[in-house]
Amino acid sequence: MAVRKNSQTDCHRHVVTLDNVTFAFDRKPVIGGIDLHILERDFVGLVGANGAGKTTLLRLIVGLLKPTSGVVKLFDEPLDKFRDWERIGYVPQKNAFNPLFPATVGEVVLSGLYGRKKMFRRVTPDDRRKCAEAMEVMGIEDLAARKVGQLSGGQQQRTFLARALVGNPDLLILDEPTVGIDAETQANFFKLIRHMHQHHHMTLLMVSHDLDMLKSYIGEDPVKTAGKLKFYIKHTHNPEDCGETSLAHTLAEFRRREREEVT
């Protein structure tokens, strides 16, 4: 089991390292010579025009693509040797699947707890509790028994967001996670992950089409530019102030802070 680090010194550890990473498709350069270090509890906003390579870069980081040259590391481990995939939550830009696929919302969310090491283990009551909490966080608890293929695009996206959150990952990678979701749910989701970044031990890397919302938290000026890609980075390296890390606690604390803001 991966051990979470809690001291201020540990917060300077590398979560993602890109060492002169390039990627070409059919000999056409897509990513060119990126050097980047993402530290524990960073919130990184990745911005760029269509075709700039945002999604390609995320796919390189999670091992779905191999770089043409250079090295990708996760938690200081070269990608080809990295095995602790349960530490990472990933929501791709689009989730294309057969609409006749028989999985329910609850089963899809629960599958987020099945790391490559745990694929065939028995589901425990604690697993089911975490699944219920993740669905509550994303407001889809009433859809648990519905087939995913029967849902609207926004409901499907919330299902895959819950799947990424269910394991309380150390690194959460989001590729335009709120596309197709209504404005109120978008705003609430962004407040939720902002709380996770500020008060829990989580590193976030997100591509978002809502630049105003992203920049309002991370800042107006990019920390790094690589080709057509811009990286906005907010550091939160003080020790986290929430002793509990479950999604139920996060949701309760998030709602409490919302009530305080209103009053």
CYANA upper distance limits for C-alpha pairs under 8 A (distance plus 0.5 A):
  2 ALA  CA     84 ASP  CA      7.55
  2 ALA  CA     87 ARG  CA      7.76
  4 ARG  CA    170 ASP  CA      8.24
  4 ARG  CA    201 HIS  CA      8.28
  5 LYS  CA     10 ASP  CA      6.40
  5 LYS  CA     11 CYS  CA      7.91
  5 LYS  CA    201 HIS  CA      8.44
  6 ASN  CA     10 ASP  CA      7.03
  6 ASN  CA     11 CYS  CA      7.85
  6 ASN  CA    201 HIS  CA      7.93
  6 ASN  CA    239 PRO  CA      7.08
  6 ASN  CA    240 GLU  CA      8.09
  7 SER  CA     11 CYS  CA      7.16
  7 SER  CA    239 PRO  CA      6.71
  8 GLN  CA     12 HIS  CA      8.02
  8 GLN  CA    237 HIS  CA      6.77
  8 GLN  CA    238 ASN  CA      6.35
  8 GLN  CA    239 PRO  CA      5.99
  9 THR  CA     13 ARG  CA      8.42
 10 ASP  CA     40 GLU  CA      8.22
 11 CYS  CA     39 LEU  CA      7.33
 11 CYS  CA     40 GLU  CA      5.40
 11 CYS  CA     41 ARG  CA      7.12
 11 CYS  CA    237 HIS  CA      6.09
 11 CYS  CA    238 ASN  CA      8.37
 12 HIS  CA     39 LEU  CA      6.14
 12 HIS  CA     40 GLU  CA      6.55
 12 HIS  CA    237 HIS  CA      7.91
 13 ARG  CA     39 LEU  CA      6.09
 13 ARG  CA     40 GLU  CA      6.31
 13 ARG  CA     75 PHE  CA      8.07
 14 HIS  CA     37 HIS  CA      6.92
 14 HIS  CA     38 ILE  CA      6.36
 14 HIS  CA     39 LEU  CA      5.03
 14 HIS  CA     40 GLU  CA      6.74
 14 HIS  CA     74 LEU  CA      8.19
 14 HIS  CA     75 PHE  CA      6.18
 14 HIS  CA     76 ASP  CA      6.65
 15 VAL  CA     37 HIS  CA      8.09
 15 VAL  CA     38 ILE  CA      6.13
 15 VAL  CA     39 LEU  CA      5.82
 15 VAL  CA     40 GLU  CA      6.24
 15 VAL  CA     73 LYS  CA      8.34
 15 VAL  CA     74 LEU  CA      5.98
 15 VAL  CA     75 PHE  CA      4.82
 15 VAL  CA     76 ASP  CA      7.28
 15 VAL  CA    171 LEU  CA      8.07
 15 VAL  CA    203 THR  CA      8.30
 16 VAL  CA     36 LEU  CA      8.24
 16 VAL  CA     37 HIS  CA      6.36
 16 VAL  CA     38 ILE  CA      5.52
 16 VAL  CA     39 LEU  CA      7.57
 16 VAL  CA     61 ILE  CA      8.18
 16 VAL  CA     72 VAL  CA      7.94
 16 VAL  CA     73 LYS  CA      6.26
 16 VAL  CA     74 LEU  CA      5.35
 16 VAL  CA     75 PHE  CA      6.71
 16 VAL  CA     76 ASP  CA      7.89
 17 THR  CA     35 ASP  CA      8.09
 17 THR  CA     36 LEU  CA      6.29
 17 THR  CA     37 HIS  CA      5.22
 17 THR  CA     38 ILE  CA      6.98
 17 THR  CA     71 VAL  CA      8.37
 17 THR  CA     72 VAL  CA      6.26
 17 THR  CA     73 LYS  CA      5.45
 17 THR  CA     74 LEU  CA      7.03
 17 THR  CA     75 PHE  CA      8.47
 17 THR  CA     76 ASP  CA      7.69
 18 LEU  CA     34 ILE  CA      6.91
 18 LEU  CA     35 ASP  CA      5.54
 18 LEU  CA     36 LEU  CA      5.46
 18 LEU  CA     37 HIS  CA      6.97
 18 LEU  CA     70 GLY  CA      8.05
 18 LEU  CA     71 VAL  CA      6.56
 18 LEU  CA     72 VAL  CA      5.41
 18 LEU  CA     73 LYS  CA      7.14
 19 ASP  CA     33 GLY  CA      8.39
 19 ASP  CA     34 ILE  CA      7.15
 19 ASP  CA     35 ASP  CA      5.35
 19 ASP  CA     36 LEU  CA      7.33
 19 ASP  CA     70 GLY  CA      6.07
 19 ASP  CA     71 VAL  CA      5.61
 19 ASP  CA     72 VAL  CA      6.95
 20 ASN  CA     32 GLY  CA      8.34
 20 ASN  CA     33 GLY  CA      4.91
 20 ASN  CA     34 ILE  CA      5.39
 20 ASN  CA     35 ASP  CA      5.54
 20 ASN  CA     69 SER  CA      7.90
 20 ASN  CA     70 GLY  CA      5.40
 20 ASN  CA     71 VAL  CA      7.40
 21 VAL  CA     31 ILE  CA      7.81
 21 VAL  CA     32 GLY  CA      7.19
 21 VAL  CA     33 GLY  CA      5.47
 21 VAL  CA     34 ILE  CA      5.52
 21 VAL  CA     35 ASP  CA      7.27
 21 VAL  CA     67 PRO  CA      6.81
 21 VAL  CA     68 THR  CA      8.01
 21 VAL  CA     69 SER  CA      6.22
 21 VAL  CA     70 GLY  CA      4.68
 21 VAL  CA     71 VAL  CA      6.51
 21 VAL  CA     72 VAL  CA      7.66
 22 THR  CA     29 PRO  CA      8.20
 22 THR  CA     30 VAL  CA      8.07
 22 THR  CA     31 ILE  CA      5.38
 22 THR  CA     32 GLY  CA      5.04
 22 THR  CA     33 GLY  CA      5.56
 22 THR  CA     34 ILE  CA      7.25
 22 THR  CA     67 PRO  CA      6.26
 22 THR  CA     68 THR  CA      5.99
 22 THR  CA     69 SER  CA      5.78
 22 THR  CA     70 GLY  CA      6.81
 23 PHE  CA     29 PRO  CA      6.64
 23 PHE  CA     30 VAL  CA      6.11
 23 PHE  CA     31 ILE  CA      5.30
 23 PHE  CA     32 GLY  CA      7.10
 23 PHE  CA     66 LYS  CA      8.28
 23 PHE  CA     67 PRO  CA      5.52
 23 PHE  CA     68 THR  CA      5.15
 23 PHE  CA     69 SER  CA      7.38
 24 ALA  CA     28 LYS  CA      5.58
 24 ALA  CA     29 PRO  CA      4.65
 24 ALA  CA     30 VAL  CA      5.68
 24 ALA  CA     31 ILE  CA      7.22
 24 ALA  CA     67 PRO  CA      8.50
 24 ALA  CA     68 THR  CA      6.76
 25 PHE  CA     29 PRO  CA      6.97
 25 PHE  CA     30 VAL  CA      7.31
 30 VAL  CA     52 ALA  CA      7.76
 30 VAL  CA     53 GLY  CA      6.40
 30 VAL  CA     56 THR  CA      8.39
 31 ILE  CA     53 GLY  CA      6.69
 31 ILE  CA     56 THR  CA      8.35
 31 ILE  CA     57 LEU  CA      7.85
 31 ILE  CA    227 GLY  CA      8.44
 32 GLY  CA    226 ALA  CA      8.23
 32 GLY  CA    227 GLY  CA      7.56
 33 GLY  CA     70 GLY  CA      8.32
 33 GLY  CA    226 ALA  CA      8.35
 34 ILE  CA    226 ALA  CA      6.70
 38 ILE  CA     42 ASP  CA      6.97
 38 ILE  CA     44 VAL  CA      8.25
 39 LEU  CA    203 THR  CA      8.11
 40 GLU  CA    201 HIS  CA      8.32
 40 GLU  CA    202 MET  CA      7.64
 40 GLU  CA    203 THR  CA      6.12
 40 GLU  CA    237 HIS  CA      8.03
 41 ARG  CA    197 HIS  CA      6.96
 41 ARG  CA    201 HIS  CA      6.73
 41 ARG  CA    202 MET  CA      5.76
 41 ARG  CA    203 THR  CA      4.75
 41 ARG  CA    204 LEU  CA      7.77
 41 ARG  CA    235 HIS  CA      7.06
 41 ARG  CA    236 THR  CA      6.01
 41 ARG  CA    237 HIS  CA      6.73
 42 ASP  CA    197 HIS  CA      8.22
 42 ASP  CA    202 MET  CA      8.40
 42 ASP  CA    203 THR  CA      5.66
 42 ASP  CA    204 LEU  CA      6.86
 42 ASP  CA    233 ILE  CA      7.11
 42 ASP  CA    234 LYS  CA      6.25
 42 ASP  CA    235 HIS  CA      5.18
 42 ASP  CA    236 THR  CA      6.48
 42 ASP  CA    237 HIS  CA      8.22
 43 PHE  CA    197 HIS  CA      7.47
 43 PHE  CA    203 THR  CA      6.44
 43 PHE  CA    204 LEU  CA      5.20
 43 PHE  CA    205 LEU  CA      6.54
 43 PHE  CA    206 MET  CA      8.38
 43 PHE  CA    218 ILE  CA      7.83
 43 PHE  CA    233 ILE  CA      6.16
 43 PHE  CA    234 LYS  CA      5.65
 43 PHE  CA    235 HIS  CA      7.00
 43 PHE  CA    236 THR  CA      8.35
 44 VAL  CA    204 LEU  CA      6.53
 44 VAL  CA    205 LEU  CA      5.19
 44 VAL  CA    206 MET  CA      6.73
 44 VAL  CA    218 ILE  CA      8.26
 44 VAL  CA    231 PHE  CA      7.00
 44 VAL  CA    232 TYR  CA      6.06
 44 VAL  CA    233 ILE  CA      4.98
 44 VAL  CA    234 LYS  CA      7.02
 45 GLY  CA    205 LEU  CA      6.53
 45 GLY  CA    206 MET  CA      5.55
 45 GLY  CA    207 VAL  CA      6.38
 45 GLY  CA    208 SER  CA      7.90
 45 GLY  CA    214 LEU  CA      7.45
 45 GLY  CA    218 ILE  CA      7.87
 45 GLY  CA    231 PHE  CA      6.27
 45 GLY  CA    232 TYR  CA      5.38
 45 GLY  CA    233 ILE  CA      6.83
 46 LEU  CA     54 LYS  CA      7.45
 46 LEU  CA    205 LEU  CA      7.70
 46 LEU  CA    206 MET  CA      6.47
 46 LEU  CA    207 VAL  CA      5.41
 46 LEU  CA    208 SER  CA      7.94
 46 LEU  CA    229 LEU  CA      7.50
 46 LEU  CA    230 LYS  CA      6.41
 46 LEU  CA    231 PHE  CA      5.43
 46 LEU  CA    232 TYR  CA      6.98
 47 VAL  CA     54 LYS  CA      7.78
 47 VAL  CA    207 VAL  CA      6.75
 47 VAL  CA    208 SER  CA      7.76
 47 VAL  CA    229 LEU  CA      6.42
 47 VAL  CA    230 LYS  CA      5.62
 47 VAL  CA    231 PHE  CA      6.94
 47 VAL  CA    232 TYR  CA      8.33
 48 GLY  CA     52 ALA  CA      6.15
 48 GLY  CA     53 GLY  CA      8.25
 48 GLY  CA     54 LYS  CA      7.21
 48 GLY  CA    228 LYS  CA      6.40
 48 GLY  CA    229 LEU  CA      5.36
 48 GLY  CA    230 LYS  CA      6.66
 49 ALA  CA    228 LYS  CA      7.68
 49 ALA  CA    229 LEU  CA      8.39
 52 ALA  CA    228 LYS  CA      6.01
 52 ALA  CA    229 LEU  CA      6.83
 53 GLY  CA     57 LEU  CA      6.52
 53 GLY  CA    229 LEU  CA      7.90
 54 LYS  CA     58 LEU  CA      7.02
 54 LYS  CA    207 VAL  CA      7.77
 54 LYS  CA    229 LEU  CA      7.63
 55 THR  CA     59 ARG  CA      6.69
 55 THR  CA     93 GLN  CA      8.08
 55 THR  CA    175 ASP  CA      7.32
 56 THR  CA     60 LEU  CA      6.72
 56 THR  CA     65 LEU  CA      8.23
 57 LEU  CA     61 ILE  CA      6.83
 58 LEU  CA     62 VAL  CA      6.92
 58 LEU  CA    173 ILE  CA      8.07
 58 LEU  CA    175 ASP  CA      8.18
 59 ARG  CA     63 GLY  CA      6.61
 59 ARG  CA     64 LEU  CA      5.54
 59 ARG  CA     65 LEU  CA      6.17
 60 LEU  CA     64 LEU  CA      6.42
 60 LEU  CA     65 LEU  CA      5.26
 60 LEU  CA     66 LYS  CA      6.45
 60 LEU  CA     67 PRO  CA      7.03
 60 LEU  CA     72 VAL  CA      8.19
 61 ILE  CA     72 VAL  CA      7.07
 61 ILE  CA     73 LYS  CA      8.38
 61 ILE  CA     74 LEU  CA      8.34
 62 VAL  CA     90 TYR  CA      8.46
 63 GLY  CA     79 LEU  CA      7.37
 67 PRO  CA     71 VAL  CA      7.95
 67 PRO  CA     72 VAL  CA      8.48
 71 VAL  CA     78 PRO  CA      7.64
 71 VAL  CA     79 LEU  CA      8.43
 72 VAL  CA     78 PRO  CA      6.59
 72 VAL  CA     79 LEU  CA      6.27
 73 LYS  CA     77 GLU  CA      5.57
 73 LYS  CA     78 PRO  CA      4.82
 73 LYS  CA     79 LEU  CA      5.65
 74 LEU  CA     78 PRO  CA      6.99
 74 LEU  CA     79 LEU  CA      6.74
 74 LEU  CA     82 PHE  CA      7.42
 77 GLU  CA     81 LYS  CA      6.99
 77 GLU  CA     82 PHE  CA      6.20
 78 PRO  CA     82 PHE  CA      6.67
 84 ASP  CA     88 ILE  CA      8.45
 85 TRP  CA    115 GLY  CA      6.74
 85 TRP  CA    116 ARG  CA      7.60
 86 GLU  CA    113 LEU  CA      7.74
 86 GLU  CA    114 TYR  CA      8.19
 86 GLU  CA    115 GLY  CA      5.62
 86 GLU  CA    116 ARG  CA      8.31
 86 GLU  CA    167 GLY  CA      7.56
 86 GLU  CA    169 PRO  CA      7.36
 87 ARG  CA    167 GLY  CA      8.24
 87 ARG  CA    168 ASN  CA      8.40
 87 ARG  CA    169 PRO  CA      5.21
 87 ARG  CA    170 ASP  CA      5.64
 87 ARG  CA    171 LEU  CA      6.84
 88 ILE  CA    164 ALA  CA      8.47
 88 ILE  CA    169 PRO  CA      5.61
 88 ILE  CA    170 ASP  CA      6.59
 88 ILE  CA    171 LEU  CA      5.35
 88 ILE  CA    172 LEU  CA      6.36
 88 ILE  CA    173 ILE  CA      8.02
 89 GLY  CA    163 ARG  CA      8.44
 89 GLY  CA    164 ALA  CA      4.91
 89 GLY  CA    165 LEU  CA      6.94
 89 GLY  CA    167 GLY  CA      8.12
 89 GLY  CA    168 ASN  CA      8.47
 89 GLY  CA    169 PRO  CA      6.11
 89 GLY  CA    170 ASP  CA      8.43
 89 GLY  CA    171 LEU  CA      6.75
 89 GLY  CA    172 LEU  CA      5.16
 89 GLY  CA    173 ILE  CA      6.56
 90 TYR  CA    164 ALA  CA      6.19
 90 TYR  CA    172 LEU  CA      6.49
 90 TYR  CA    173 ILE  CA      5.22
 90 TYR  CA    174 LEU  CA      6.45
 91 VAL  CA    160 PHE  CA      6.98
 91 VAL  CA    161 LEU  CA      6.82
 91 VAL  CA    164 ALA  CA      6.89
 91 VAL  CA    173 ILE  CA      6.85
 91 VAL  CA    174 LEU  CA      5.49
 91 VAL  CA    175 ASP  CA      6.60
 91 VAL  CA    177 PRO  CA      7.14
 92 PRO  CA    174 LEU  CA      6.97
 92 PRO  CA    175 ASP  CA      5.63
 92 PRO  CA    176 GLU  CA      8.20
 92 PRO  CA    177 PRO  CA      8.01
 93 GLN  CA    174 LEU  CA      8.19
 93 GLN  CA    175 ASP  CA      5.27
 93 GLN  CA    176 GLU  CA      6.10
 93 GLN  CA    177 PRO  CA      7.06
 95 ASN  CA    157 GLN  CA      8.29
 97 PHE  CA    101 PHE  CA      7.87
 98 ASN  CA    149 GLY  CA      7.69
 99 PRO  CA    148 VAL  CA      7.86
 99 PRO  CA    149 GLY  CA      4.51
 99 PRO  CA    150 GLN  CA      7.50
100 LEU  CA    149 GLY  CA      6.58
101 PHE  CA    147 LYS  CA      8.36
101 PHE  CA    148 VAL  CA      8.21
101 PHE  CA    149 GLY  CA      7.11
102 PRO  CA    147 LYS  CA      6.78
102 PRO  CA    148 VAL  CA      8.27
102 PRO  CA    149 GLY  CA      8.39
103 ALA  CA    107 GLU  CA      6.42
103 ALA  CA    108 VAL  CA      6.89
103 ALA  CA    147 LYS  CA      6.23
103 ALA  CA    148 VAL  CA      6.88
104 THR  CA    108 VAL  CA      6.75
104 THR  CA    144 ALA  CA      7.04
104 THR  CA    145 ALA  CA      6.02
104 THR  CA    146 ARG  CA      5.75
104 THR  CA    147 LYS  CA      4.66
104 THR  CA    148 VAL  CA      5.98
105 VAL  CA    109 VAL  CA      6.73
105 VAL  CA    143 LEU  CA      6.95
105 VAL  CA    144 ALA  CA      5.33
105 VAL  CA    145 ALA  CA      6.71
105 VAL  CA    146 ARG  CA      6.40
105 VAL  CA    147 LYS  CA      6.60
105 VAL  CA    148 VAL  CA      5.98
105 VAL  CA    159 THR  CA      6.87
106 GLY  CA    110 LEU  CA      6.51
106 GLY  CA    131 CYS  CA      7.57
106 GLY  CA    132 ALA  CA      8.46
106 GLY  CA    135 MET  CA      8.39
106 GLY  CA    143 LEU  CA      8.36
106 GLY  CA    144 ALA  CA      5.03
106 GLY  CA    145 ALA  CA      6.88
107 GLU  CA    111 SER  CA      6.61
107 GLU  CA    144 ALA  CA      8.47
108 VAL  CA    112 GLY  CA      7.62
108 VAL  CA    148 VAL  CA      8.47
108 VAL  CA    159 THR  CA      7.88
108 VAL  CA    160 PHE  CA      8.06
108 VAL  CA    163 ARG  CA      7.11
109 VAL  CA    113 LEU  CA      8.49
109 VAL  CA    131 CYS  CA      6.65
109 VAL  CA    134 ALA  CA      8.13
109 VAL  CA    135 MET  CA      8.03
109 VAL  CA    159 THR  CA      7.02
109 VAL  CA    160 PHE  CA      7.43
109 VAL  CA    162 ALA  CA      6.45
109 VAL  CA    163 ARG  CA      4.58
109 VAL  CA    164 ALA  CA      8.33
109 VAL  CA    166 VAL  CA      7.48
110 LEU  CA    114 TYR  CA      8.03
110 LEU  CA    127 ASP  CA      7.73
110 LEU  CA    128 ARG  CA      7.73
110 LEU  CA    131 CYS  CA      6.01
110 LEU  CA    163 ARG  CA      7.29
110 LEU  CA    166 VAL  CA      7.98
111 SER  CA    163 ARG  CA      7.53
112 GLY  CA    163 ARG  CA      5.33
112 GLY  CA    164 ALA  CA      6.63
112 GLY  CA    165 LEU  CA      8.38
112 GLY  CA    166 VAL  CA      6.68
112 GLY  CA    167 GLY  CA      6.97
113 LEU  CA    118 LYS  CA      8.50
113 LEU  CA    127 ASP  CA      7.89
113 LEU  CA    166 VAL  CA      7.24
113 LEU  CA    167 GLY  CA      6.09
114 TYR  CA    118 LYS  CA      5.73
114 TYR  CA    119 MET  CA      5.40
114 TYR  CA    120 PHE  CA      8.42
115 GLY  CA    119 MET  CA      6.44
123 VAL  CA    127 ASP  CA      6.63
123 VAL  CA    128 ARG  CA      7.87
124 THR  CA    128 ARG  CA      7.05
125 PRO  CA    129 ARG  CA      6.71
126 ASP  CA    130 LYS  CA      6.75
127 ASP  CA    131 CYS  CA      6.70
128 ARG  CA    132 ALA  CA      6.67
129 ARG  CA    133 GLU  CA      6.74
130 LYS  CA    134 ALA  CA      6.69
130 LYS  CA    166 VAL  CA      6.60
130 LYS  CA    167 GLY  CA      8.22
130 LYS  CA    246 SER  CA      8.39
130 LYS  CA    247 LEU  CA      7.92
131 CYS  CA    135 MET  CA      6.78
131 CYS  CA    166 VAL  CA      6.56
132 ALA  CA    136 GLU  CA      6.67
132 ALA  CA    141 GLU  CA      7.23
133 GLU  CA    137 VAL  CA      6.65
133 GLU  CA    166 VAL  CA      8.24
133 GLU  CA    247 LEU  CA      6.49
133 GLU  CA    248 ALA  CA      6.08
134 ALA  CA    138 MET  CA      6.98
134 ALA  CA    162 ALA  CA      5.57
134 ALA  CA    163 ARG  CA      7.86
134 ALA  CA    165 LEU  CA      6.97
134 ALA  CA    166 VAL  CA      5.80
134 ALA  CA    247 LEU  CA      6.96
134 ALA  CA    248 ALA  CA      8.43
135 MET  CA    139 GLY  CA      6.45
135 MET  CA    140 ILE  CA      5.58
135 MET  CA    141 GLU  CA      5.37
135 MET  CA    144 ALA  CA      8.27
135 MET  CA    159 THR  CA      7.87
135 MET  CA    162 ALA  CA      6.30
136 GLU  CA    140 ILE  CA      6.57
136 GLU  CA    141 GLU  CA      5.72
137 VAL  CA    162 ALA  CA      7.91
137 VAL  CA    247 LEU  CA      7.78
137 VAL  CA    248 ALA  CA      8.26
137 VAL  CA    251 LEU  CA      6.81
138 MET  CA    158 ARG  CA      6.40
138 MET  CA    159 THR  CA      8.01
138 MET  CA    161 LEU  CA      7.94
138 MET  CA    162 ALA  CA      6.64
138 MET  CA    189 PHE  CA      8.22
139 GLY  CA    158 ARG  CA      8.41
140 ILE  CA    144 ALA  CA      7.40
140 ILE  CA    155 GLN  CA      7.99
140 ILE  CA    158 ARG  CA      7.81
140 ILE  CA    159 THR  CA      7.69
146 ARG  CA    150 GLN  CA      7.56
146 ARG  CA    151 LEU  CA      8.17
147 LYS  CA    151 LEU  CA      7.66
148 VAL  CA    156 GLN  CA      6.91
149 GLY  CA    156 GLN  CA      8.49
151 LEU  CA    155 GLN  CA      6.22
151 LEU  CA    156 GLN  CA      6.42
152 SER  CA    156 GLN  CA      6.67
153 GLY  CA    157 GLN  CA      6.72
153 GLY  CA    180 GLY  CA      6.67
153 GLY  CA    181 ILE  CA      8.37
154 GLY  CA    158 ARG  CA      6.80
154 GLY  CA    179 VAL  CA      8.01
154 GLY  CA    180 GLY  CA      5.34
154 GLY  CA    181 ILE  CA      5.14
154 GLY  CA    182 ASP  CA      8.04
155 GLN  CA    159 THR  CA      6.71
155 GLN  CA    181 ILE  CA      8.15
156 GLN  CA    160 PHE  CA      6.91
157 GLN  CA    161 LEU  CA      6.67
157 GLN  CA    177 PRO  CA      7.74
157 GLN  CA    178 THR  CA      7.79
157 GLN  CA    179 VAL  CA      8.38
157 GLN  CA    180 GLY  CA      8.05
157 GLN  CA    181 ILE  CA      7.99
158 ARG  CA    162 ALA  CA      6.64
158 ARG  CA    181 ILE  CA      8.34
159 THR  CA    163 ARG  CA      6.76
160 PHE  CA    164 ALA  CA      6.78
161 LEU  CA    165 LEU  CA      6.80
161 LEU  CA    177 PRO  CA      7.81
162 ALA  CA    166 VAL  CA      6.42
163 ARG  CA    167 GLY  CA      8.39
164 ALA  CA    168 ASN  CA      8.50
164 ALA  CA    169 PRO  CA      8.24
164 ALA  CA    172 LEU  CA      7.91
165 LEU  CA    169 PRO  CA      7.20
165 LEU  CA    172 LEU  CA      8.34
166 VAL  CA    247 LEU  CA      8.09
168 ASN  CA    245 THR  CA      8.00
168 ASN  CA    246 SER  CA      7.62
168 ASN  CA    247 LEU  CA      7.78
169 PRO  CA    202 MET  CA      7.46
170 ASP  CA    201 HIS  CA      7.17
170 ASP  CA    202 MET  CA      5.37
170 ASP  CA    203 THR  CA      6.56
171 LEU  CA    202 MET  CA      6.44
171 LEU  CA    203 THR  CA      5.28
171 LEU  CA    204 LEU  CA      6.32
171 LEU  CA    205 LEU  CA      8.19
172 LEU  CA    202 MET  CA      7.79
172 LEU  CA    203 THR  CA      6.76
172 LEU  CA    204 LEU  CA      5.40
172 LEU  CA    205 LEU  CA      6.85
173 ILE  CA    204 LEU  CA      6.50
173 ILE  CA    205 LEU  CA      5.35
173 ILE  CA    206 MET  CA      6.31
174 LEU  CA    204 LEU  CA      8.31
174 LEU  CA    205 LEU  CA      6.79
174 LEU  CA    206 MET  CA      5.11
174 LEU  CA    207 VAL  CA      6.71
175 ASP  CA    206 MET  CA      6.33
175 ASP  CA    207 VAL  CA      5.31
175 ASP  CA    208 SER  CA      7.32
176 GLU  CA    206 MET  CA      7.54
176 GLU  CA    207 VAL  CA      5.56
176 GLU  CA    208 SER  CA      5.00
176 GLU  CA    209 HIS  CA      6.78
177 PRO  CA    207 VAL  CA      8.28
177 PRO  CA    208 SER  CA      7.63
178 THR  CA    186 GLN  CA      6.27
178 THR  CA    208 SER  CA      8.38
179 VAL  CA    209 HIS  CA      8.45
181 ILE  CA    185 THR  CA      6.94
181 ILE  CA    186 GLN  CA      6.76
182 ASP  CA    186 GLN  CA      6.72
183 ALA  CA    187 ALA  CA      6.74
184 GLU  CA    188 ASN  CA      6.72
185 THR  CA    189 PHE  CA      6.44
186 GLN  CA    190 PHE  CA      6.72
187 ALA  CA    191 LYS  CA      6.78
188 ASN  CA    192 LEU  CA      6.65
189 PHE  CA    193 ILE  CA      6.84
190 PHE  CA    194 ARG  CA      6.53
191 LYS  CA    195 HIS  CA      6.69
191 LYS  CA    254 PHE  CA      8.49
192 LEU  CA    196 MET  CA      6.88
192 LEU  CA    250 THR  CA      8.49
192 LEU  CA    251 LEU  CA      8.11
192 LEU  CA    254 PHE  CA      7.05
193 ILE  CA    197 HIS  CA      6.65
194 ARG  CA    198 GLN  CA      6.65
195 HIS  CA    199 HIS  CA      6.36
195 HIS  CA    200 HIS  CA      8.07
195 HIS  CA    250 THR  CA      8.36
195 HIS  CA    254 PHE  CA      7.31
196 MET  CA    200 HIS  CA      5.51
196 MET  CA    201 HIS  CA      7.90
196 MET  CA    202 MET  CA      7.03
196 MET  CA    250 THR  CA      7.76
197 HIS  CA    201 HIS  CA      7.45
197 HIS  CA    202 MET  CA      6.11
197 HIS  CA    203 THR  CA      7.20
197 HIS  CA    204 LEU  CA      7.82
197 HIS  CA    236 THR  CA      7.85
198 GLN  CA    236 THR  CA      6.97
198 GLN  CA    240 GLU  CA      7.62
199 HIS  CA    240 GLU  CA      5.32
199 HIS  CA    241 ASP  CA      5.90
199 HIS  CA    242 CYS  CA      6.22
200 HIS  CA    240 GLU  CA      5.76
200 HIS  CA    241 ASP  CA      7.65
200 HIS  CA    242 CYS  CA      6.71
200 HIS  CA    245 THR  CA      7.08
201 HIS  CA    240 GLU  CA      6.95
208 SER  CA    214 LEU  CA      7.59
210 ASP  CA    214 LEU  CA      6.81
211 LEU  CA    215 LYS  CA      6.33
212 ASP  CA    216 SER  CA      6.44
213 MET  CA    217 TYR  CA      7.45
214 LEU  CA    218 ILE  CA      6.69
214 LEU  CA    219 GLY  CA      8.34
215 LYS  CA    219 GLY  CA      5.20
215 LYS  CA    220 GLU  CA      5.80
215 LYS  CA    232 TYR  CA      8.40
216 SER  CA    220 GLU  CA      7.86
217 TYR  CA    234 LYS  CA      8.49
218 ILE  CA    232 TYR  CA      6.86
218 ILE  CA    233 ILE  CA      6.65
218 ILE  CA    234 LYS  CA      5.61
219 GLY  CA    232 TYR  CA      7.45
219 GLY  CA    233 ILE  CA      8.30
219 GLY  CA    234 LYS  CA      7.94
220 GLU  CA    232 TYR  CA      8.40
221 ASP  CA    232 TYR  CA      7.24
222 PRO  CA    230 LYS  CA      6.38
222 PRO  CA    231 PHE  CA      5.77
222 PRO  CA    232 TYR  CA      4.88
222 PRO  CA    233 ILE  CA      7.67
223 VAL  CA    230 LYS  CA      8.20
223 VAL  CA    231 PHE  CA      6.33
223 VAL  CA    232 TYR  CA      5.91
223 VAL  CA    233 ILE  CA      6.67
224 LYS  CA    230 LYS  CA      6.48
224 LYS  CA    231 PHE  CA      5.64
224 LYS  CA    232 TYR  CA      7.60
225 THR  CA    229 LEU  CA      6.24
225 THR  CA    230 LYS  CA      5.02
225 THR  CA    231 PHE  CA      6.68
226 ALA  CA    230 LYS  CA      6.95
244 GLU  CA    249 HIS  CA      7.17
245 THR  CA    249 HIS  CA      7.15
245 THR  CA    250 THR  CA      7.23
246 SER  CA    250 THR  CA      6.77
247 LEU  CA    251 LEU  CA      6.48
248 ALA  CA    252 ALA  CA      6.68
249 HIS  CA    253 GLU  CA      6.48
250 THR  CA    254 PHE  CA      6.40
251 LEU  CA    255 ARG  CA      6.65
252 ALA  CA    256 ARG  CA      6.65
253 GLU  CA    257 ARG  CA      6.72
254 PHE  CA    258 GLU  CA      6.74
255 ARG  CA    259 ARG  CA      6.78
256 ARG  CA    260 GLU  CA      6.89
257 ARG  CA    261 GLU  CA      6.76
258 GLU  CA    262 VAL  CA      6.94
259 ARG  CA    263 THR  CA      6.82
